[in-house]
């Protein structure tokens, strides 16, 4: 089965096996250390949030509140992947896209101000210790869910191959960071150059990795790429883990507004915030 429908991707995910308790989230009135434009329509944000930086595992996220203390809105916080964390410095970094009123309000926070941050949240990626090679496939802002995996694998002996995709070269995120983390190969592909076309990317990856394929393929940011990853996993006998994106009201599982499956069934499907955002992408019938 081949599909690009987002709901179809969600209809074929299951929670990862329980690998133990997740870190308890904490609340921070975190100091903004740095906040600046980052190519295309993105923003780079660095916050001082020591307990989050110490506890966060690869693929987890935070909720950022755009309203300052005393302001009435925007009411709902925005979920953001943790792009990088530094436990020693007590900092977390976020790269986000400016797409609406809430994220536009976020851009107004300057260094020295405080921002309400809750995290780390969700269940992240799981890469077993015996994995010899991992493939990361991300597009646009979705790549930000994958970069902490590269951070954890740096120097571990697990070989890392990464695909960073975007509409234009300016929209590609994470390629330099992957190289900094020691990735064996980083493939940047764009719509403008035609290199992100699925058939072309499939040919590139199979010719490169067929002789020594990855045991885990981790992806975020594109349904087309998720299905390509599933196809490659069938070819290589690998497991696919996909990080799903969703609008959220709480990020803690209280509001039940981010269920993965079709609404109206007798049982609630897994929640992206609590049971994910990372899920196993299963084979289609």
CORMO-V959875 format. One record per residue. N is the residue number from 0. PHI is phi in whole degrees, 0 to 359 (NA if undefined). OMEGA is omega in whole degrees, 0 to 359 (none if undefined). Layout:
n = {N & N}
phi = {PHI & PHI}
omega = {OMEGA & OMEGA}
//
This chain:
n = {0 & 1 & 2 & 3 & 4 & 5 & 6 & 7 & 8 & 9 & 10 & 11 & 12 & 13 & 14 & 15 & 16 & 17 & 18 & 19 & 20 & 21 & 22 & 23 & 24 & 25 & 26 & 27 & 28 & 29 & 30 & 31 & 32 & 33 & 34 & 35 & 36 & 37 & 38 & 39 & 40 & 41 & 42 & 43 & 44 & 45 & 46 & 47 & 48 & 49 & 50 & 51 & 52 & 53 & 54 & 55 & 56 & 57 & 58 & 59 & 60 & 61 & 62 & 63 & 64 & 65 & 66 & 67 & 68 & 69 & 70 & 71 & 72 & 73 & 74 & 75 & 76 & 77 & 78 & 79 & 80 & 81 & 82 & 83 & 84 & 85 & 86 & 87 & 88 & 89 & 90 & 91 & 92 & 93 & 94 & 95 & 96 & 97 & 98 & 99 & 100 & 101 & 102 & 103 & 104 & 105 & 106 & 107 & 108 & 109 & 110 & 111 & 112 & 113 & 114 & 115 & 116 & 117 & 118 & 119 & 120 & 121 & 122 & 123 & 124 & 125 & 126 & 127 & 128 & 129 & 130 & 131 & 132 & 133 & 134 & 135 & 136 & 137 & 138 & 139 & 140 & 141 & 142 & 143 & 144 & 145 & 146 & 147 & 148 & 149 & 150 & 151 & 152 & 153 & 154 & 155 & 156 & 157 & 158 & 159 & 160 & 161 & 162 & 163 & 164 & 165 & 166 & 167 & 168 & 169 & 170 & 171 & 172 & 173 & 174 & 175 & 176 & 177 & 178 & 179 & 180 & 181 & 182 & 183 & 184 & 185 & 186 & 187 & 188 & 189 & 190 & 191 & 192 & 193 & 194 & 195 & 196 & 197 & 198 & 199 & 200 & 201 & 202 & 203 & 204 & 205 & 206 & 207 & 208 & 209 & 210 & 211 & 212 & 213 & 214 & 215 & 216 & 217 & 218 & 219 & 220 & 221 & 222 & 223 & 224 & 225 & 226 & 227 & 228 & 229 & 230 & 231 & 232 & 233 & 234 & 235 & 236 & 237 & 238 & 239 & 240 & 241 & 242 & 243 & 244 & 245 & 246 & 247 & 248 & 249 & 250 & 251 & 252 & 253 & 254 & 255 & 256 & 257 & 258 & 259 & 260 & 261 & 262 & 263 & 264 & 265 & 266 & 267 & 268 & 269 & 270 & 271 & 272 & 273 & 274 & 275 & 276 & 277 & 278 & 279 & 280 & 281 & 282 & 283 & 284}
phi = {NA & 238 & 208 & 241 & 282 & 299 & 296 & 297 & 300 & 295 & 288 & 241 & 249 & 226 & 299 & 293 & 304 & 295 & 251 & 115 & 294 & 271 & 299 & 289 & 290 & 232 & 256 & 227 & 269 & 278 & 286 & 281 & 267 & 203 & 205 & 206 & 297 & 224 & 53 & 37 & 248 & 265 & 230 & 255 & 226 & 240 & 235 & 267 & 216 & 304 & 292 & 289 & 299 & 287 & 265 & 298 & 256 & 299 & 95 & 281 & 222 & 232 & 251 & 254 & 265 & 278 & 278 & 283 & 302 & 94 & 272 & 271 & 198 & 298 & 284 & 274 & 288 & 246 & 284 & 221 & 295 & 278 & 285 & 203 & 224 & 230 & 296 & 293 & 277 & 74 & 241 & 235 & 237 & 228 & 241 & 226 & 267 & 266 & 231 & 200 & 298 & 296 & 289 & 295 & 293 & 302 & 295 & 278 & 287 & 251 & 306 & 101 & 281 & 246 & 230 & 285 & 231 & 239 & 169 & 283 & 234 & 82 & 251 & 267 & 285 & 233 & 244 & 295 & 297 & 269 & 292 & 266 & 211 & 231 & 249 & 253 & 229 & 229 & 229 & 54 & 293 & 298 & 300 & 296 & 282 & 257 & 293 & 290 & 296 & 300 & 298 & 288 & 277 & 302 & 77 & 274 & 96 & 278 & 285 & 240 & 241 & 228 & 246 & 243 & 246 & 196 & 294 & 227 & 303 & 289 & 269 & 280 & 245 & 91 & 301 & 295 & 293 & 301 & 296 & 300 & 276 & 87 & 303 & 298 & 209 & 237 & 251 & 261 & 228 & 221 & 293 & 303 & 269 & 78 & 279 & 272 & 301 & 301 & 298 & 291 & 292 & 303 & 297 & 297 & 288 & 292 & 293 & 277 & 247 & 303 & 285 & 209 & 284 & 283 & 270 & 229 & 238 & 244 & 215 & 195 & 107 & 202 & 290 & 299 & 291 & 299 & 289 & 297 & 299 & 296 & 297 & 294 & 297 & 298 & 293 & 258 & 70 & 256 & 254 & 253 & 242 & 239 & 265 & 266 & 253 & 199 & 289 & 225 & 262 & 233 & 79 & 243 & 93 & 282 & 273 & 58 & 264 & 234 & 296 & 282 & 266 & 292 & 289 & 103 & 284 & 290 & 235 & 286 & 284 & 304 & 270 & 294 & 286 & 258 & 272 & 239 & 283 & 265 & 228 & 275 & 268 & 274 & 294 & 269 & 290}
omega = {176 & 181 & 174 & 182 & 184 & 181 & 178 & 175 & 181 & 179 & 182 & 176 & 174 & 178 & 174 & 175 & 181 & 179 & 178 & 182 & 176 & 179 & 177 & 180 & 177 & 178 & 178 & 159 & 192 & 176 & 173 & 180 & 181 & 181 & 185 & 174 & 182 & 176 & 177 & 179 & 184 & 175 & 175 & 184 & 175 & 187 & 173 & 183 & 191 & 184 & 177 & 181 & 181 & 191 & 191 & 174 & 187 & 178 & 177 & 183 & 176 & 173 & 180 & 179 & 183 & 179 & 174 & 178 & 180 & 178 & 183 & 183 & 0 & 186 & 187 & 174 & 181 & 178 & 181 & 175 & 174 & 183 & 179 & 173 & 181 & 185 & 182 & 180 & 181 & 185 & 170 & 180 & 181 & 169 & 185 & 177 & 178 & 188 & 183 & 185 & 182 & 180 & 175 & 177 & 178 & 184 & 183 & 179 & 182 & 177 & 181 & 175 & 175 & 180 & 178 & 183 & 175 & 178 & 356 & 187 & 174 & 176 & 186 & 181 & 175 & 176 & 182 & 183 & 183 & 177 & 181 & 180 & 180 & 176 & 175 & 181 & 182 & 178 & 176 & 183 & 177 & 179 & 182 & 176 & 187 & 190 & 178 & 173 & 178 & 179 & 181 & 183 & 181 & 178 & 184 & 186 & 175 & 181 & 184 & 171 & 185 & 172 & 176 & 187 & 177 & 179 & 182 & 175 & 180 & 181 & 180 & 182 & 166 & 185 & 180 & 180 & 176 & 179 & 178 & 181 & 175 & 179 & 178 & 178 & 175 & 181 & 176 & 183 & 182 & 175 & 182 & 183 & 181 & 184 & 179 & 179 & 191 & 182 & 181 & 180 & 176 & 181 & 180 & 184 & 180 & 179 & 182 & 193 & 182 & 184 & 179 & 189 & 177 & 173 & 179 & 173 & 183 & 188 & 176 & 169 & 182 & 177 & 177 & 179 & 177 & 179 & 173 & 178 & 179 & 178 & 179 & 178 & 176 & 181 & 188 & 184 & 183 & 174 & 177 & 171 & 183 & 174 & 183 & 178 & 182 & 168 & 182 & 176 & 184 & 183 & 186 & 181 & 181 & 189 & 179 & 182 & 185 & 178 & 185 & 191 & 178 & 180 & 173 & 179 & 182 & 179 & 179 & 177 & 182 & 179 & 181 & 184 & 189 & 180 & 176 & 15 & 183 & 179 & 171 & 176 & 186 & 175 & 174 & 183 & none}
//
